[in-house]
Structures are given as structure tokens and as C-alpha cells.
Amino acid sequence: MSGKRVLGILGALAMAVLGFAGNALAQPVVGVPHDWQTNFPPAFTPVMERVESLNNLLLVIISLICLFVLVLLVYAVWRFHASRNSAATTTTHNTFLEIAWTVVPILILVIIAIPSFRLLYYSDKAVDPAFTVKVTGNQWYWTYNYPDLGDFTVESRILPEADRLKQKPQMPRLLAVDEEMVVPVGTTVRVIGTAVGNSMHGWTVPGFGIKKTVIPGRLNEGWINVAKEGYYFGQCSQICGDNHSYMPIAVRVVSKAEFDKWVDQKKKAAGLAPATDFASATPPVNR
């Protein structure tokens, strides 16, 4: 009887351990494409929310233009059919129409340009970022440097399929990496991008509304502020060579406490001093 109890206790402990491991592996995979997806991915940052808003405005404008053109075509086919117009018209000029089809497109472009420029300026510079992550495109992997938190670097490479199935089976195929870029939830992070070698790359995460072409010898800037914890994915969007299709982008968004622990671990692994809590650090000055 006691032996059965012991076995029962051991079984319960084993289930608890397996359950804990399952929960650890079941971190939310949030920003990932889905089958038959036809629209934008969900917006996970303020920038992407504004991108969606602009897209919705453009959809209304282009739908109205298409409807207007369709009405004109149907009217022209009906009004100027050969059975109704045995003799061709000799009209060569109409002042009102000339002015209308010049002024109306200008007004439409102005309506589109104002929110477009506002979005460009909004997404270009981070306001009071907590810290900076320098993204570098290599041939063919990514490196993420954290200069404000101790100047350590993380290399991010695609996981071969066999390793993905063993180490991170919950991650999507061809998007899983060995080391993700890690950022804290609800925090403004400046992202600076560049590249090494002789090739450009594109650091693109659709759900973040960020698409930066990183160029050797140049710096491009953007920012993210993700409101929900989880894993988010993107891919290199610039055709950069043989392994262009094997440069996935994975960003892990964690709590601020977990982020501080992760920074401490990376600094210790790099032989650096213990990390300072990023929340209490002085934000870098915008230049």
C-alpha cells in the first residue's frame, strides 16, 4: 500500500514537472503569419496602429476613385454607343473638365500626403527611449548590440529544422532562431540599423510596423514599443545574397523584471559588470 502511495506521489511530482516545462515552452507566439492571411497582421505597436489607420484611409479613397471611374466607363459605353451616335463628335476641348481633372487629383494627393508625412515623422525618431538596440545585418545573420546596458552583443541565427524540433518545437518553421532580440514590454526602444560586408539587408517586423533597410556605412533609425509579451517574427526584406531567405527576425518581449535578469545573464556571460536596472538608467539624448 505504501509502495502505491510512493508511486502516486512520484507520478504527481513528475506530472507537475512536466506541466511546468510545458508552460515554459508554451510562451505565447504572437506575431506570426497565419494561413490564408490576406490583410495586415494585427498591430502590436503604436506605429503599426497608425499604419493601419493610413491604410484604411487609402482604401476608402481608392475605392471611391475606382467606383467613379467605373461609373464613367459604364456611362460612356451607354451614352456614346454607335447606335445612338451615328456621327462621331467633334468636341476637342472643355475648360471645366480640364480644370476638374487637374485640381481634383491634386486635392486627393494632398489629402493622402498630410497623414503620410505625419506617419513618417512619427515613426522616424523615438521620443525619450529607455535604451537603444543596434541591429546589424551580416551575411547571413543578425547581431543585436545593447550599448546603453553594458555594450553586450547577441548573435541571432536561424535554427536548422532538426534543432528547432528538439529545442523550440513551438516556434514556426524557418522563423525560429537560436537567440532572439529581447526587449521589455511597454517600453520605448530605439532601433538603429546598419550592415557589414558588401550587402544591404531589411530588418522588417510587420506587426511592429517597422521596415528598415540597413546599409553598410549608414545608420537608419526607428523605434518600437510593444504592449504585449510574446514572440514576434519578421524576415529580411532586402534580397541580399545566397542565404537571404534564411535570415529570420525573432523578437522576444518579456516583463521588465525578466528583462533585467536577461541583461544580467548576458553581461555575466560577456564578462561585464552587473547590469543596471534599465528603468533607472538615464535615457540617451536624441541627436
C-alpha positions as CSV (number, residue, x, y, z in Angstrom):
1,M,0.0,0.0,0.0
2,S,2.8,2.4,0.9
3,G,4.6,1.5,-2.3
4,K,1.5,2.6,-4.3
5,R,1.4,5.8,-2.4
6,V,5.1,6.4,-3.2
7,L,4.5,5.7,-6.8
8,G,1.5,8.0,-6.8
9,I,3.5,10.8,-5.2
10,L,6.3,10.3,-7.7
11,G,3.8,10.4,-10.5
12,A,2.2,13.6,-9.3
13,L,5.6,15.2,-9.0
14,A,6.5,14.1,-12.5
15,M,3.3,15.5,-13.9
16,A,4.0,18.8,-12.1
17,V,7.5,19.0,-13.5
18,L,6.2,18.2,-17.0
19,G,3.5,20.7,-16.6
20,F,5.9,23.4,-15.6
21,A,8.2,22.6,-18.5
22,G,5.2,22.6,-20.8
23,N,4.2,26.1,-19.6
24,A,7.8,27.3,-20.0
25,L,7.7,26.1,-23.6
26,A,4.3,27.4,-24.3
27,Q,5.2,31.1,-24.2
28,P,2.9,33.0,-26.5
29,V,3.9,33.0,-30.1
30,V,2.0,36.2,-31.1
31,G,3.4,37.9,-34.1
32,V,3.4,35.2,-36.7
33,P,1.8,34.9,-40.2
34,H,-1.3,32.7,-40.5
35,D,-2.7,30.5,-43.3
36,W,-4.8,32.4,-45.8
37,Q,-4.0,35.7,-44.2
38,T,-4.9,38.5,-46.6
39,N,-4.8,41.6,-44.6
40,F,-2.2,43.4,-42.4
41,P,-1.1,41.5,-39.3
42,P,-2.6,42.7,-36.0
43,A,-0.9,45.9,-34.8
44,F,1.4,45.4,-31.8
45,T,3.0,48.9,-31.7
46,P,1.7,52.5,-31.9
47,V,3.5,52.8,-35.3
48,M,1.6,49.9,-36.7
49,E,-1.7,51.2,-35.4
50,R,-1.1,54.4,-37.4
51,V,0.0,52.4,-40.5
52,E,-3.3,50.5,-40.3
53,S,-5.2,53.8,-39.9
54,L,-3.5,55.3,-43.0
55,N,-4.1,52.1,-44.9
56,N,-7.9,52.3,-44.1
57,L,-8.0,55.9,-45.3
58,L,-6.3,54.9,-48.6
59,L,-8.6,52.0,-49.0
60,V,-11.6,54.4,-48.8
61,I,-10.1,56.8,-51.3
62,I,-9.0,54.2,-53.9
63,S,-12.4,52.5,-53.6
64,L,-14.2,55.8,-54.3
65,I,-11.9,56.5,-57.3
66,C,-12.5,53.0,-58.7
67,L,-16.2,53.4,-58.3
68,F,-16.1,56.8,-60.0
69,V,-14.1,55.5,-62.9
70,L,-16.4,52.5,-63.3
71,V,-19.5,54.8,-63.4
72,L,-17.8,56.9,-66.1
73,L,-16.9,53.9,-68.2
74,V,-20.5,52.5,-68.0
75,Y,-21.9,55.9,-68.8
76,A,-19.5,56.3,-71.8
77,V,-20.4,52.9,-73.1
78,W,-24.1,53.6,-72.8
79,R,-24.1,57.2,-73.9
80,F,-21.8,57.0,-76.9
81,H,-22.8,53.7,-78.3
82,A,-22.7,53.6,-82.1
83,S,-26.5,53.0,-82.3
84,R,-27.0,56.4,-80.5
85,N,-24.2,58.3,-82.2
86,S,-24.1,57.6,-85.9
87,A,-21.7,60.6,-86.4
88,A,-18.6,61.0,-84.2
89,T,-18.5,64.1,-82.0
90,T,-16.1,66.9,-83.0
91,T,-15.6,68.2,-79.4
92,T,-11.9,68.9,-78.8
93,H,-11.8,70.9,-75.6
94,N,-13.7,71.5,-72.4
95,T,-12.4,74.1,-70.0
96,F,-14.3,72.8,-67.0
97,L,-13.2,69.2,-67.5
98,E,-9.5,70.4,-68.0
99,I,-9.6,72.2,-64.7
100,A,-11.5,69.5,-62.8
101,W,-9.2,66.6,-63.7
102,T,-6.2,68.7,-62.8
103,V,-7.4,70.2,-59.5
104,V,-9.2,67.1,-58.1
105,P,-6.2,64.7,-58.3
106,I,-4.1,67.5,-56.6
107,L,-6.6,67.7,-53.7
108,I,-6.6,63.9,-53.4
109,L,-2.8,63.8,-53.2
110,V,-2.8,66.5,-50.6
111,I,-5.3,64.5,-48.5
112,I,-3.0,61.5,-48.8
113,A,0.2,63.4,-48.2
114,I,-0.7,65.0,-44.9
115,P,-1.2,61.8,-42.9
116,S,1.6,60.1,-44.8
117,F,4.2,62.7,-43.8
118,R,2.9,62.7,-40.2
119,L,3.4,59.0,-40.0
120,L,6.9,59.2,-41.5
121,Y,8.0,61.7,-38.9
122,Y,6.2,59.8,-36.1
123,S,8.0,56.5,-36.9
124,D,11.4,58.1,-37.6
125,K,12.5,59.3,-34.2
126,A,11.9,57.8,-30.8
127,V,10.8,60.2,-28.0
128,D,12.6,59.5,-24.7
129,P,13.6,55.9,-25.4
130,A,14.7,53.8,-22.4
131,F,17.6,52.4,-24.3
132,T,19.0,51.7,-27.8
133,V,19.4,48.4,-29.7
134,K,21.8,48.4,-32.6
135,V,20.8,46.0,-35.3
136,T,23.5,44.8,-37.7
137,G,22.8,42.8,-40.8
138,N,25.5,40.2,-41.5
139,Q,25.9,37.6,-44.2
140,W,23.6,35.9,-43.2
141,Y,22.5,36.5,-39.7
142,W,21.7,39.4,-37.3
143,T,23.5,40.8,-34.3
144,Y,21.9,42.9,-31.6
145,N,24.0,45.2,-29.6
146,Y,22.8,46.9,-26.3
147,P,25.2,49.9,-25.9
148,D,23.2,51.5,-23.1
149,L,23.0,48.4,-21.0
150,G,26.7,47.4,-20.9
151,D,27.5,47.1,-24.6
152,F,27.0,43.4,-25.0
153,T,26.0,41.7,-28.3
154,V,23.7,38.9,-29.1
155,E,24.0,36.9,-32.4
156,S,20.8,35.6,-33.9
157,R,20.9,32.8,-36.5
158,I,18.2,30.6,-37.9
159,L,17.7,27.2,-36.2
160,P,18.1,24.2,-38.5
161,E,14.9,22.2,-38.7
162,A,16.2,19.3,-36.6
163,D,17.4,21.7,-33.8
164,R,14.1,23.6,-33.9
165,L,12.1,20.4,-33.4
166,K,14.3,19.5,-30.4
167,Q,14.8,22.9,-28.8
168,K,11.9,25.1,-29.8
169,P,9.1,23.0,-31.3
170,Q,6.5,25.7,-30.6
171,M,8.3,28.1,-32.9
172,P,7.3,28.4,-36.5
173,R,9.4,26.7,-39.2
174,L,12.0,28.9,-40.9
175,L,11.4,31.7,-38.4
176,A,12.9,30.1,-35.2
177,V,16.4,31.4,-34.2
178,D,18.9,30.4,-31.6
179,E,18.9,33.8,-29.8
180,E,16.1,36.3,-30.1
181,M,16.3,40.1,-29.7
182,V,14.9,40.7,-26.3
183,V,13.1,43.9,-25.2
184,P,10.8,44.7,-22.2
185,V,7.1,45.1,-22.6
186,G,5.5,48.6,-22.8
187,T,8.9,50.3,-23.2
188,T,10.1,52.6,-26.0
189,V,13.2,51.2,-27.6
190,R,15.2,53.0,-30.2
191,V,16.3,50.7,-33.0
192,I,19.4,51.7,-35.0
193,G,20.3,49.6,-38.0
194,T,23.4,49.1,-40.1
195,A,25.1,46.3,-42.0
196,V,28.6,44.9,-42.6
197,G,30.1,43.4,-45.6
198,N,29.0,44.3,-49.1
199,S,25.3,43.8,-48.9
200,M,22.2,45.6,-47.7
201,H,19.5,43.9,-45.6
202,G,16.0,44.7,-44.5
203,W,15.1,44.5,-40.8
204,T,11.3,44.1,-41.1
205,V,8.8,43.0,-38.5
206,P,5.3,43.5,-40.0
207,G,3.4,43.5,-36.7
208,F,5.6,46.3,-35.4
209,G,5.1,48.5,-38.5
210,I,8.9,48.7,-38.9
211,K,10.9,48.1,-42.1
212,K,14.4,49.4,-42.1
213,T,16.9,48.9,-44.9
214,V,20.2,48.5,-43.2
215,I,23.1,49.7,-45.3
216,P,26.9,49.2,-44.8
217,G,28.4,52.5,-43.6
218,R,25.0,54.1,-42.9
219,L,22.7,54.3,-39.8
220,N,18.9,54.1,-40.0
221,E,16.7,54.8,-37.0
222,G,13.3,53.6,-35.9
223,W,11.6,52.6,-32.7
224,I,9.2,50.1,-31.2
225,N,7.0,49.9,-28.1
226,V,5.3,46.5,-27.8
227,A,2.3,46.3,-25.5
228,K,2.0,42.5,-25.2
229,E,4.6,39.9,-24.1
230,G,5.4,37.1,-26.5
231,Y,7.4,36.2,-29.6
232,Y,7.2,38.2,-32.8
233,F,8.7,37.4,-36.1
234,G,9.9,39.0,-39.3
235,Q,12.3,38.3,-42.2
236,C,15.0,40.1,-44.1
237,S,13.1,42.1,-46.8
238,Q,16.1,43.0,-48.9
239,I,17.4,40.5,-51.4
240,C,20.9,40.2,-50.0
241,G,22.5,37.0,-51.4
242,D,22.6,33.3,-51.2
243,N,21.0,32.9,-47.8
244,H,18.6,35.8,-47.9
245,S,15.7,33.5,-47.2
246,Y,17.4,32.2,-44.1
247,M,17.6,35.5,-42.1
248,P,14.5,35.4,-39.9
249,I,14.0,38.1,-37.3
250,A,12.7,37.0,-33.9
251,V,11.9,39.4,-31.1
252,R,11.0,38.2,-27.6
253,V,9.0,40.7,-25.5
254,V,9.2,40.0,-21.7
255,S,8.3,41.6,-18.5
256,K,10.6,44.3,-17.2
257,A,11.8,42.2,-14.3
258,E,12.6,39.3,-16.6
259,F,14.4,41.6,-19.0
260,D,16.6,42.8,-16.2
261,K,17.5,39.2,-15.3
262,W,18.3,38.5,-19.0
263,V,20.5,41.6,-19.2
264,D,22.4,40.4,-16.1
265,Q,22.9,36.9,-17.6
266,K,24.2,38.3,-20.9
267,K,26.6,40.7,-19.1
268,K,28.0,38.0,-16.9
269,A,28.4,35.7,-19.9
270,A,30.3,38.5,-21.6
271,G,32.5,39.2,-18.5
272,L,31.0,42.6,-17.9
273,A,29.9,44.3,-14.7
274,P,26.4,43.5,-13.3
275,A,23.8,45.3,-15.2
276,T,22.0,48.4,-14.0
277,D,18.2,48.3,-14.0
278,F,17.3,49.8,-17.4
279,A,14.3,51.6,-15.9
280,S,16.6,53.7,-13.6
281,A,19.2,54.4,-16.2
282,T,19.4,57.9,-17.8
283,P,17.8,57.8,-21.2
284,P,20.2,58.6,-24.1
285,V,19.9,62.0,-25.6
286,N,18.3,62.3,-29.0
287,R,20.6,63.6,-31.7
